[in-house]
Amino acid sequence: SLERAAGLLDLSPAETSAMGLTRATLPLAVTPYYARLLDPKNPAQPLRRMVLPSCWEAVRAPGEADDPLGEDGHSPVPGLVHRYPNRVLFLVTDFCSTYCRYCTRSRQMGGVAVGGVPVGGASVTGAGRQDSLRARWQKGLDYIARTPEVEDVLLSGGDPLTMPDEALDWLLTRLRAIKHVRIVRIGTKVPAVLPMRITPALTRMLKKHHPLWMSLHFAHPDELTDDTRRACARLADAGIPLGSQTVLLSGVNDDPGVLGHLFQGLLSLRVRPYYLYQCDPISGSAHFRTPAARGVEMLRALRGRLSGYALPTFVIDAPGGGGKIPLAPDYTLGYSGSDLLLQNYAGGTYRYPDPAGAAVKSVPGLVMVPKANKGAA
């Protein structure tokens, strides 16, 4: 509520106004733990901007949509998205403990029904509601079971780790009983916003369901606290490979120093930076989106300054359901005779002998270097 937020933070007039305009599909919710990380005096603090509403959310820019990735059109059954041939996205809840203002699925979050069935955190507290939730899950499980090409299932939502251990164990057990499902992944921001949820009991339960992978959502190095470090250590010690997903956000992390600090810090937590996302064009997100070229610029600035393990793949999740498309800096300068000219992170130019490539121009995107430049490098 506005009153509760005002008791914790010195709200700016813009923040106060925005709270009165909060979209019904994306309420304001921040865990007490994460609220303690917010700077009470600074409305421009990156963490504060990510979780407090903005008046810009009410402005719908050209090209924006409530479902920009076309997930609803790729859902053969409620709550399940089948876009790639061998894997599916299983939306098992619409509840998060903290709502990011740039959430791709804001249309479904905070108690709004997914596929007509309420699937928020409260839906698993009562026996009747839990039965209703499991009935919806069963439709997804039945689809996966009758679709043998599905080898990989990503549990998302919402945040699956906001569900009770028993409910998650029930779901994982039934997925593991489907013979052709080889990999199960969980997407979560819990280690960043509610790290005390990663209990020994939870990790013991998760260990039963290997091979199990986890994608953790981090956006800023200020999220890498001692509590988060302990949560990640418990997951890693349970044998769960951890990868991170970061959304590139204007005024939050679109700076190579900030991203470098984040990615290097994640490696120290045994979390491998996996994806850097261009912000999806959800309705009211223009104030968060950077030019796509900015992401390529970030990777170029970090190449050679961080270990390769610390560099994620920069992707745009193509609007309309095209899937993730990688973008990367081009370090090729073309051919000089039979040599491929390469530019390293520091701007130096180097030759690689590649007569076969020069003959057929087999490196995509390369153009021949003009004769006048053949003596270069």
Buried (B, 14 or more C-beta within 10 A) or exposed (E): EBEEBEEEBEBBEBBEEBBEEBBEBBBBBBBEBBBEBBBEEBBEBBBBBBBBBBBBBEEBEEEBBBBBBBBBEBBEBBBBBBBBEBBBBBBBBBBBBBBBBBBBBBBBBBBBBBBEBBBBBEBBEEEEBBEBBBEBBBBBBEBBBEBEEBBBBBBBBBBBBBBEBEBBBBBBEBBBEBEEBEBBBBBBBBBBBBBEBBEEEBBEBBEEBBEBBBBBBBBBBBBBBEBBBBBBBBBBEBEBBBBBBBBBBBEBBBBBEBBBBBBBBBBEBBBBBBBBBBBBBBBBBBBBBBEBEBBBBBBBBBBEEBEEEBBBBBBBBBBEBEEBEEBBBEEBBBBBBBBBBBBEEEEEEEBEEBEEBBEEEEEEEBEEBEEEEBEEB
